[in-house]
C-alpha cells in the first residue's frame, strides 16, 4: 500500500506547485516599445518686436541603417533669444504621423536633451514639464552668444521608470538623435 500512495502524493504536490505558479500575481508589466521616429523639426521664433522664424528638419524616412538622414541647418542671429518648439513624427508610408502629442502625454517617460558644440555657442532652457514637474523639452528657449559655427545635438530619450531629477542623455533608450549644423551671424 505504501508504494501505491507515493506516486499519487508526488502527482498531487506537482499539480499544486504548477497551480500556485500559474496563478501568481507576479506577472511582469508589459514593456512599452520606443517610438518609431523618422522626422524631427526644430522651429525657433526670435523674441522681440520683429520675430524671425527659423526652422530646421531632420529626416530619416527609411530608419536606422538605410540611407543617411537629411539634416537642415540652423542659421541664427548672435545675441538673440528664441522660443523653440520641437516636433517628432513617423512619416513612413502608413506611419503614425505626428507623435508629439503622444510624447507629451507620456512626458514622465520622455525627455529631450540639447547639447551645443562648442558649449559656448548657445544655451537652452526647457520650458515645459511633465506630470511630476520634471522637464520634457518639447518647448524651450534658445539663447545665442557671439557669432560662430558649431552643432546642436537634439536627443529624445525614452526613460520609463528612469526619469528623475538627475536624468541625463545617458539614461534610457534613444528614440531619435539629430545633430544640426549651426551658424550664428
C-alpha positions in Angstrom: 0.0 0.0 0.0 2.8 2.4 0.7 4.2 2.1 -2.8 0.9 2.9 -4.5 0.4 6.0 -2.3 3.7 7.7 -3.2 3.0 8.3 -7.0 -0.3 9.9 -6.1 1.3 12.1 -3.5 4.0 13.2 -5.9 1.4 14.0 -8.6 -0.6 16.0 -6.1 2.4 18.0 -5.0 3.5 18.7 -8.5 0.0 19.7 -9.6 -0.4 22.1 -6.6 3.0 23.6 -7.3 2.0 24.2 -11.0 -1.3 25.7 -10.0 0.3 28.1 -7.5 2.9 29.3 -10.1 0.3 29.8 -12.8 -1.9 31.9 -10.6 0.9 34.1 -9.3 0.3 37.9 -9.3 4.0 38.5 -10.1 3.4 38.8 -13.9 5.8 41.3 -15.3 4.4 44.6 -16.7 4.4 44.8 -20.4 7.4 46.6 -21.8 6.4 49.7 -23.8 8.3 49.9 -27.1 10.1 53.1 -28.1 8.5 55.2 -30.8 9.5 54.9 -34.4 10.5 58.5 -35.3 11.6 59.3 -38.8 11.5 63.1 -38.6 12.3 65.9 -36.1 11.6 69.6 -36.7 13.0 72.4 -34.5 11.1 75.6 -35.0 12.5 78.8 -33.5 11.0 82.3 -33.3 13.1 85.1 -32.1 11.7 87.1 -29.2 11.3 90.9 -29.7 9.5 93.4 -31.9 10.3 91.7 -35.3 10.1 88.0 -34.7 12.1 86.0 -37.2 11.2 82.3 -37.6 13.9 79.7 -38.2 13.2 76.0 -38.9 15.4 73.0 -39.4 14.4 69.4 -40.1 16.0 66.0 -39.6 14.5 63.3 -41.8 15.4 59.6 -42.0 12.3 58.0 -43.7 13.9 54.6 -44.1 15.0 54.4 -40.5 18.4 53.5 -39.0 20.8 51.6 -41.2 19.4 52.7 -44.5 20.2 55.9 -46.4 21.8 58.7 -44.4 19.4 61.1 -42.8 18.9 64.6 -44.2 19.6 67.4 -41.7 18.9 71.0 -42.3 21.0 73.9 -40.8 20.1 76.3 -38.1 21.0 79.9 -39.2 20.6 82.1 -36.1 21.4 85.7 -35.1 24.0 86.5 -32.4 22.8 87.7 -29.0 19.2 86.6 -29.6 16.8 84.6 -27.5 14.4 82.2 -29.4 11.3 80.4 -28.4 11.7 76.8 -29.6 9.2 74.0 -30.4 10.4 70.5 -31.2 8.1 68.1 -33.0 8.5 64.4 -33.9 6.8 62.3 -36.5 6.7 58.9 -38.1 6.5 59.8 -41.8 6.8 56.3 -43.2 4.1 55.1 -45.6 1.3 54.1 -43.2 3.3 55.6 -40.2 1.7 57.2 -37.2 2.3 60.8 -38.4 2.8 63.5 -35.7 3.6 61.7 -32.5 4.5 64.8 -30.5 1.1 64.7 -28.6 1.9 61.1 -27.5 5.3 62.1 -26.3 3.8 65.0 -24.3 1.1 62.7 -22.9 3.9 60.2 -21.8 6.1 63.0 -20.6 7.0 61.2 -17.4 8.8 58.7 -19.6 10.4 61.1 -22.1 12.9 64.0 -22.1 14.6 65.9 -24.9 18.3 66.8 -24.4 20.2 69.6 -26.1 24.0 69.7 -26.4 25.7 72.6 -28.2 29.2 72.1 -29.5 31.1 74.2 -28.6 29.2 74.7 -25.4 29.6 78.5 -25.6 27.7 78.6 -28.9 24.2 78.7 -27.4 22.3 77.7 -24.3 18.9 76.0 -24.0 16.3 76.0 -21.2 13.4 73.6 -21.3 10.1 75.4 -20.6 7.6 72.5 -20.4 7.2 69.9 -17.6 5.6 66.5 -17.1 3.0 65.5 -14.5 5.8 65.2 -11.9 7.1 68.7 -12.6 10.2 67.5 -14.4 11.3 69.0 -17.8 10.2 67.4 -21.1 11.9 69.7 -23.6 9.3 69.9 -26.4 9.4 73.6 -25.8 12.5 75.6 -24.8 14.3 78.9 -25.0 17.5 79.0 -27.0 19.9 81.9 -26.4 22.8 82.5 -28.8 26.0 84.2 -27.9 28.5 85.6 -30.3 28.9 84.8 -34.0 30.3 81.4 -34.7 29.6 77.9 -36.0 29.1 74.5 -34.4 26.4 72.0 -33.9 23.3 71.4 -31.8 22.6 67.8 -31.0 18.9 67.1 -30.0 18.2 63.7 -28.4 14.8 62.3 -27.4 15.2 59.7 -24.7 12.6 57.2 -23.6 13.2 56.7 -19.9 10.3 54.7 -18.3 11.0 54.4 -14.6 14.4 56.1 -15.0 13.5 59.8 -15.4 14.3 61.8 -12.3 15.8 65.0 -11.0 19.2 63.8 -12.3 18.2 62.5 -15.7 20.7 62.9 -18.5 21.1 61.8 -22.1 22.9 58.6 -20.9 19.8 57.1 -19.3 17.1 55.1 -21.2 16.7 54.3 -24.8 17.3 56.9 -27.6 14.2 57.3 -29.6 15.9 59.7 -32.1 19.0 61.9 -32.2 19.9 64.6 -34.7 22.9 66.9 -35.0 22.0 70.2 -36.6 24.8 72.4 -38.1 24.5 75.9 -36.5 25.7 79.2 -37.9 25.3 82.3 -35.8 25.9 85.6 -37.5 
